[in-house]
Amino acid sequence: MSKETSSAGVELVELSAPTLLDAETWVPAPTHVTLTPEQLVSIYSDTQWEEFVLEWATTLTSYKKVMRNGGANDHGVDVAGFLTDGGFAAEWDCYQCKHYAAELLPGDAYPEILKIVLGTMAGYYTWPHEYRFVAPRGYGTTLAGVLNSPAKLRSAMKSALTKDRSVLARKLGEHSLEEVLAFLDEADFAGFGSIELHELVTDHQQTRWHSARFGVPLPARSGPDVPAVRPGEDEQRYVAKLLAAYAERHGVSLTPAAAADHEQLGSHYLRQRVAFYSAESLRVFARDSVPVGTFEALQDEIFDGVIDVHDSHPGDGLDRLLQVTQSAHQLAMTANGLLPVVTTRDRTGVCHQLANDDRLSWCRADPQ
């Protein structure tokens, strides 16, 4: 995860692939695993819980950026969602992650709310637009009632600060009790509340991390687009290599349109373009459904599986293309999370993606 420091000096960690998920090694769990996401979440570490909440926050489309705090001195901010590019100086939401063995109680929540009060008073950030506790074990009846009533929450915070031998009042630092009480009188607590675990799990299903995190099947994959009549800008390199292979075998120089209409080569040419489009649709599917790097790991595995055939084959360009794609079809891959949805056509298409990136070529001399 990349680190970043706000203008207020708070170190935050920007969203990236969760540390417990590695695209090189992740494979979906066997279908016989019956633990539900809620059950798995119950045994998370504090760090895993914060990562899960961070991933969930990406489903809230109102945010320009979501970030996770990276230091012990976090001023009460575990996960932040920024509604504008203004960061902490503008509207932002705070998610306080509490992974306890039991339901959250007032004694757990009030010190965290006080941190936000003191952080705002010290100028680390503006008062949050919304503040939500996220706790997998839920919330005690008393706390739930207070969090859903701004007036009750204000009163409860003031009471906790002013009662005899208040533990909370000892945490005020450089601020006086009178200053904090005056701030509480003016603060808007309408945005405070909690989020239930079932809401988090349901929304998390929309993220690219859900299948990997919980070992559930990948979502359904939609079909690829139909290739346009004229190859697009992103197809130029692999199409040029394909046409060069035809020229080397048949001694004819073809345009894409002529190749599509060619009596002998037309069907092969169109199959290669369909395969490329299929692999491109898999790339898009991977972007939305699996951890970062999973698709690239699949490309690398196919490359590693065909490169020896590619480099040692003595035939012409078209024969090399046929042998390489056949080798790709026969690869016994087991270590990539996309495999349940990868088709034979995708494997051919990945070979053309690799040609497009100049990692594979069919003729000894590449077309210019």
Backbone torsions as a table, in degrees:
resi	resn	phi	psi	omega
1	MET	NA	138.8	179.9
2	SER	-85.3	142.5	-177.3
3	LYS	-100.3	152.5	-176.7
4	GLU	-151.7	145.5	179.8
5	THR	-115.9	131.6	-179.6
6	SER	-77.2	167.7	178.2
7	SER	-62.1	-22.0	179.2
8	ALA	-87.1	-0.6	177.3
9	GLY	88.2	10.5	179.3
10	VAL	-89.2	122.1	179.6
11	GLU	-80.7	126.7	-179.0
12	LEU	-126.6	159.5	178.1
13	VAL	-115.2	123.7	-177.3
14	GLU	-77.1	151.0	-178.1
15	LEU	-57.1	133.7	171.9
16	SER	-153.8	-172.1	179.9
17	ALA	-60.8	136.2	179.9
18	PRO	-59.2	145.9	-175.5
19	THR	-66.6	-24.7	-177.5
20	LEU	-84.5	-2.5	-179.9
21	LEU	-117.4	124.6	-179.1
22	ASP	-121.7	119.5	-176.3
23	ALA	-62.8	-22.4	-179.3
24	GLU	-74.9	-28.5	-171.8
25	THR	-119.1	-12.4	-175.5
26	TRP	-69.5	129.7	171.6
27	VAL	-132.6	135.0	179.9
28	PRO	-53.3	144.4	-179.2
29	ALA	-64.8	152.9	177.0
30	PRO	-57.5	149.9	-175.2
31	THR	-67.4	-13.9	-179.3
32	HIS	-80.0	-9.9	177.8
33	VAL	-67.4	126.3	-172.0
34	THR	-114.4	0.5	177.8
35	LEU	-64.0	133.8	177.7
36	THR	-80.7	161.6	174.6
37	PRO	-53.6	-40.2	179.8
38	GLU	-61.6	-37.8	179.1
39	GLN	-71.0	-39.5	178.9
40	LEU	-66.3	-40.9	179.4
41	VAL	-60.0	-31.8	-176.1
42	SER	-64.7	-21.0	-179.8
43	ILE	-106.9	12.2	177.9
44	TYR	-65.8	155.1	166.2
45	SER	-80.0	169.6	177.2
46	ASP	-58.8	-41.0	-178.8
47	THR	-65.4	-44.6	178.6
48	GLN	-62.1	-38.3	178.4
49	TRP	-63.3	-44.1	178.3
50	GLU	-64.1	-38.7	177.2
51	GLU	-63.3	-41.7	178.1
52	PHE	-60.9	-44.9	179.1
53	VAL	-65.2	-38.4	177.5
54	LEU	-61.1	-45.3	177.4
55	GLU	-61.7	-43.8	179.5
56	TRP	-58.7	-40.1	-176.4
57	ALA	-63.1	-21.8	178.3
58	THR	-69.1	-15.8	178.7
59	THR	-78.8	-12.2	-178.4
60	LEU	-87.8	99.5	-167.6
61	THR	-70.9	-6.1	180.0
62	SER	-75.2	-11.3	-173.4
63	TYR	-90.3	140.3	170.6
64	LYS	-78.8	-32.8	-178.8
65	LYS	-157.7	146.1	171.2
66	VAL	-121.9	140.2	-175.6
67	MET	-140.9	153.7	177.4
68	ARG	-114.9	136.4	-179.8
69	ASN	-65.0	140.3	-175.5
70	GLY	-109.9	5.0	-175.8
71	GLY	-133.6	165.3	179.8
72	ALA	-68.2	-36.9	179.7
73	ASN	-86.7	71.6	-170.4
74	ASP	-91.9	-1.2	-179.3
75	HIS	54.9	31.9	174.4
76	GLY	83.2	11.7	-178.4
77	VAL	-110.2	113.2	174.3
78	ASP	-91.7	-55.7	177.2
79	VAL	-130.0	133.3	-179.5
80	ALA	-120.8	138.5	174.0
81	GLY	-117.9	122.2	-175.9
82	PHE	-98.2	123.3	-178.1
83	LEU	-81.8	-15.9	178.4
84	THR	-137.6	-179.0	176.1
85	ASP	-80.4	0.4	-177.4
86	GLY	-80.7	-3.2	177.8
87	GLY	59.8	-138.0	-177.4
88	PHE	-70.8	-13.9	179.5
89	ALA	-82.1	-10.3	-178.2
90	ALA	-123.5	-155.7	-178.1
91	GLU	-72.3	131.9	178.0
92	TRP	-150.7	157.5	178.7
93	ASP	-116.2	145.6	-178.9
94	CYS	-115.8	132.8	175.2
95	TYR	-117.6	115.2	-178.8
96	GLN	-96.8	113.5	-173.1
97	CYS	-94.2	121.5	-179.4
98	LYS	-129.3	103.4	179.9
99	HIS	-101.4	83.1	-179.4
100	TYR	-103.5	165.8	-179.2
101	ALA	-77.6	-13.7	-178.9
102	ALA	-134.7	175.0	179.9
103	GLU	-61.7	153.4	-177.9
104	LEU	-76.1	136.4	-177.7
105	LEU	-116.6	165.4	178.3
106	PRO	-53.4	-40.2	179.8
107	GLY	-63.7	-21.9	175.6
108	ASP	-83.6	-36.2	-171.4
109	ALA	-84.7	-40.5	-173.0
110	TYR	-61.5	-41.4	176.4
111	PRO	-60.9	-33.3	178.5
112	GLU	-70.4	-39.6	177.4
113	ILE	-65.1	-38.5	178.5
114	LEU	-61.8	-36.7	177.2
115	LYS	-58.8	-40.1	179.5
116	ILE	-68.7	-38.9	176.2
117	VAL	-59.6	-51.2	-177.6
118	LEU	-67.9	-36.9	178.1
119	GLY	-64.4	-38.2	177.3
120	THR	-68.6	-43.8	179.8
121	MET	-62.5	-33.5	-179.6
122	ALA	-81.4	-7.3	178.1
123	GLY	84.7	15.9	177.4
124	TYR	-68.8	-28.5	-179.6
125	TYR	-163.7	169.5	172.5
126	THR	-80.6	163.9	176.5
127	TRP	-60.3	129.0	-174.8
128	PRO	-62.2	143.8	175.5
129	HIS	-64.2	-43.2	173.1
130	GLU	-137.0	149.7	177.4
131	TYR	-136.4	120.2	-176.4
132	ARG	-128.7	132.1	168.8
133	PHE	-82.1	139.9	175.4
134	VAL	-129.1	110.7	-175.0
135	ALA	-136.6	124.1	-174.2
136	PRO	-66.0	-24.9	-178.9
137	ARG	-89.9	1.0	177.3
138	GLY	86.5	-163.8	-169.2
139	TYR	-134.4	137.4	177.0
140	GLY	-62.6	158.0	-176.1
141	THR	-58.3	-45.0	-178.3
142	THR	-62.9	-47.5	-179.6
143	LEU	-65.1	-42.0	179.8
144	ALA	-58.9	-41.8	179.1
145	GLY	-66.0	-38.8	-179.8
146	VAL	-69.9	-43.4	-177.2
147	LEU	-63.9	-26.3	-178.4
148	ASN	-94.9	14.2	177.0
149	SER	-139.4	104.3	-178.8
150	PRO	-53.4	-41.6	-178.9
151	ALA	-66.0	-42.1	179.8
152	LYS	-66.5	-38.4	-179.6
153	LEU	-66.1	-43.3	177.7
154	ARG	-60.6	-46.0	-179.6
155	SER	-64.1	-40.8	-178.7
156	ALA	-66.8	-39.3	178.1
157	MET	-64.7	-43.1	179.7
158	LYS	-65.4	-40.2	178.8
159	SER	-64.5	-42.3	180.0
160	ALA	-65.3	-28.8	-179.5
161	LEU	-80.9	-29.4	-171.3
162	THR	-103.9	-5.7	-179.7
163	LYS	-70.0	159.9	-178.0
164	ASP	-58.2	136.3	177.8
165	ARG	54.9	42.2	-178.8
166	SER	-64.6	121.0	174.4
167	VAL	-66.8	-36.8	-178.6
168	LEU	-62.8	-39.0	-177.0
169	ALA	-66.7	-17.6	178.7
170	ARG	-80.4	-4.6	-176.3
171	LYS	-102.8	17.5	-173.1
172	LEU	-81.7	-14.4	178.4
173	GLY	62.3	-127.1	-176.2
174	GLU	-79.9	-6.2	-177.2
175	HIS	-94.8	143.6	178.0
176	SER	-83.1	159.2	177.8
177	LEU	-60.3	-39.0	-178.8
178	GLU	-63.3	-40.4	178.8
179	GLU	-63.7	-42.9	-178.6
180	VAL	-67.0	-42.8	179.1
181	LEU	-62.9	-38.9	177.7
182	ALA	-64.4	-38.5	177.5
183	PHE	-63.8	-43.9	-179.7
184	LEU	-60.9	-35.5	179.3
185	ASP	-62.9	-30.3	-176.6
186	GLU	-98.5	-16.8	-174.2
187	ALA	-69.3	144.8	177.6
188	ASP	-94.8	112.2	-179.1
189	PHE	-98.3	12.4	-177.6
190	ALA	-65.3	-25.3	-177.6
191	GLY	-88.6	3.0	-178.6
192	PHE	-86.1	149.6	-179.7
193	GLY	173.6	-158.1	-177.7
194	SER	-142.3	165.5	177.8
195	ILE	-126.7	135.4	-178.5
196	GLU	-83.8	151.0	-177.8
197	LEU	-60.2	-39.4	-177.9
198	HIS	-64.6	-30.8	176.1
199	GLU	-66.4	-43.7	180.0
200	LEU	-61.5	-46.6	-177.4
201	VAL	-65.2	-43.3	-179.8
202	THR	-61.6	-46.4	179.6
203	ASP	-68.0	-35.4	-177.8
204	HIS	-62.9	-22.6	177.9
205	GLN	-59.9	-20.3	-179.7
206	GLN	-82.0	-8.8	-174.2
207	THR	-91.3	164.5	179.3
208	ARG	-75.5	-8.3	-176.3
209	TRP	-98.8	-8.0	-168.8
210	HIS	-63.5	-48.6	-176.7
211	SER	-63.6	-43.4	-179.4
212	ALA	-67.3	-40.3	-176.4
213	ARG	-69.4	-40.1	-171.9
214	PHE	-110.1	2.2	176.5
215	GLY	65.5	33.0	179.2
216	VAL	-102.4	159.8	-179.6
217	PRO	-59.1	151.3	174.7
218	LEU	-64.2	153.2	176.7
219	PRO	-66.8	165.7	179.0
220	ALA	-62.6	141.6	-178.9
221	ARG	-101.3	129.3	178.4
222	SER	-77.7	160.1	-179.2
223	GLY	-72.2	156.7	179.9
224	PRO	-72.8	161.9	174.0
225	ASP	-67.6	154.9	174.1
226	VAL	-79.4	131.9	-179.1
227	PRO	-56.7	138.2	175.1
228	ALA	-67.4	156.6	-178.9
229	VAL	-59.3	-43.3	179.6
230	ARG	-102.6	127.5	179.7
231	PRO	-55.6	139.0	-179.7
232	GLY	-78.8	176.7	-178.9
233	GLU	-59.4	-34.2	-177.5
234	ASP	-79.4	1.8	179.8
235	GLU	-109.2	-5.3	-167.3
236	GLN	-60.2	-40.2	-173.1
237	ARG	-71.2	-48.5	-177.6
238	TYR	-69.9	-32.6	177.4
239	VAL	-66.3	-41.1	178.6
240	ALA	-61.3	-40.4	178.7
241	LYS	-67.7	-37.2	177.9
242	LEU	-64.7	-44.4	178.8
243	LEU	-65.7	-34.9	177.8
244	ALA	-65.6	-36.5	177.5
245	ALA	-65.7	-39.1	176.0
246	TYR	-63.3	-41.8	-178.3
247	ALA	-64.6	-40.0	-179.5
248	GLU	-65.2	-36.9	-178.7
249	ARG	-78.2	-44.2	-169.3
250	HIS	-108.7	-5.0	178.1
251	GLY	68.5	25.8	179.2
252	VAL	-125.7	140.3	177.8
253	SER	-98.2	115.8	-173.4
254	LEU	-114.5	144.0	167.6
255	THR	-84.3	164.8	176.0
256	PRO	-55.3	-41.9	-179.7
257	ALA	-64.7	-41.2	179.7
258	ALA	-67.8	-36.1	178.5
259	ALA	-64.7	-39.9	-179.9
260	ALA	-64.0	-30.5	-177.6
261	ASP	-96.5	-1.3	-174.8
262	HIS	-68.8	135.9	-174.9
263	GLU	-63.0	-40.7	-177.6
264	GLN	-89.6	-36.8	-169.9
265	LEU	-101.9	-13.3	-171.9
266	GLY	-57.1	-46.2	-176.6
267	SER	-67.8	-38.2	177.9
268	HIS	-65.1	-45.2	179.5
269	TYR	-57.6	-46.1	-178.7
270	LEU	-67.2	-35.5	177.7
271	ARG	-63.9	-37.3	-179.9
272	GLN	-67.2	-37.9	179.3
273	ARG	-70.4	-39.8	175.9
274	VAL	-60.7	-41.0	179.4
275	ALA	-64.7	-41.1	178.1
276	PHE	-61.4	-44.8	178.7
277	TYR	-62.7	-36.4	178.7
278	SER	-64.6	-44.3	178.6
279	ALA	-66.2	-34.5	176.8
280	GLU	-67.6	-36.5	176.7
281	SER	-67.6	-32.7	175.3
282	LEU	-66.3	-37.0	177.1
283	ARG	-60.7	-44.3	178.8
284	VAL	-65.9	-42.7	177.5
285	PHE	-58.9	-43.4	-179.9
286	ALA	-63.2	-38.8	179.7
287	ARG	-58.2	-34.4	-175.5
288	ASP	-98.4	-11.5	-167.0
289	SER	-126.9	-13.8	-177.0
290	VAL	-138.2	163.7	-178.5
291	PRO	-58.9	155.2	178.2
292	VAL	-55.2	135.0	176.7
293	GLY	93.9	-9.4	-176.7
294	THR	-65.9	-44.0	-179.7
295	PHE	-67.1	-41.9	179.4
296	GLU	-62.9	-35.4	176.2
297	ALA	-64.7	-36.6	176.7
298	LEU	-64.6	-45.0	177.0
299	GLN	-58.3	-44.0	-179.2
300	ASP	-64.2	-37.6	-179.3
301	GLU	-67.4	-40.2	177.0
302	ILE	-67.0	-42.2	177.6
303	PHE	-57.8	-48.8	-179.6
304	ASP	-61.4	-30.9	-177.9
305	GLY	-79.3	-20.0	-175.9
306	VAL	-113.9	-11.2	-170.2
307	ILE	-64.9	-33.6	179.0
308	ASP	-66.5	-40.8	175.5
309	VAL	-63.2	-42.9	179.7
310	HIS	-58.8	-46.0	-173.6
311	ASP	-78.8	-26.2	-173.0
312	SER	-103.1	-9.5	-174.7
313	HIS	-70.1	129.9	-174.2
314	PRO	-87.2	-7.9	-172.5
315	GLY	-77.5	-172.5	179.1
316	ASP	-78.4	-179.3	-174.3
317	GLY	-60.6	-41.5	-178.7
318	LEU	-68.4	-39.1	178.3
319	ASP	-65.2	-39.6	177.8
320	ARG	-62.6	-43.1	177.9
321	LEU	-58.1	-46.1	-178.2
322	LEU	-64.7	-40.8	-179.0
323	GLN	-69.9	-38.1	179.4
324	VAL	-66.8	-45.8	-179.8
325	THR	-67.0	-35.5	176.1
326	GLN	-63.9	-40.0	177.3
327	SER	-63.2	-38.7	178.3
328	ALA	-62.7	-38.6	178.9
329	HIS	-64.0	-32.0	-172.8
330	GLN	-92.3	-3.6	-177.9
331	LEU	-63.0	132.9	177.8
332	ALA	-94.2	80.1	-178.3
333	MET	-89.1	138.9	-178.5
334	THR	-134.3	-9.0	-166.9
335	ALA	-114.8	38.7	177.1
336	ASN	-139.0	134.6	-175.2
337	GLY	-68.3	-14.3	179.1
338	LEU	-84.2	-11.3	-172.3
339	LEU	-53.6	-35.1	179.6
340	PRO	-60.3	-19.5	-178.1
341	VAL	-116.5	4.3	-179.0
342	VAL	-82.0	132.4	179.2
343	THR	-106.5	167.6	174.5
344	THR	-58.8	-39.7	178.3
345	ARG	-61.4	-38.5	177.7
346	ASP	-60.7	-40.1	-178.4
347	ARG	-63.3	-42.1	174.3
348	THR	-61.5	-45.1	-179.1
349	GLY	-61.8	-37.1	177.7
350	VAL	-63.4	-37.2	176.1
351	CYS	-58.8	-39.8	178.5
352	HIS	-73.4	-32.1	172.6
353	GLN	-61.6	-41.9	178.2
354	LEU	-65.2	-36.1	174.6
355	ALA	-67.0	-38.9	178.4
356	ASN	-60.6	-32.3	-179.1
357	ASP	-93.1	9.5	179.2
358	ASP	62.2	29.2	172.6
359	ARG	-93.0	-21.4	174.1
360	LEU	-130.4	150.2	174.6
361	SER	-143.9	152.6	-177.2
362	TRP	-97.9	-42.4	178.3
363	CYS	-93.3	154.5	178.8
364	ARG	-60.3	-38.4	178.4
365	ALA	-108.0	115.0	-179.1
366	ASP	-68.9	145.7	173.5
367	PRO	-66.1	145.7	-179.8
368	GLN	-88.2	NA	NA
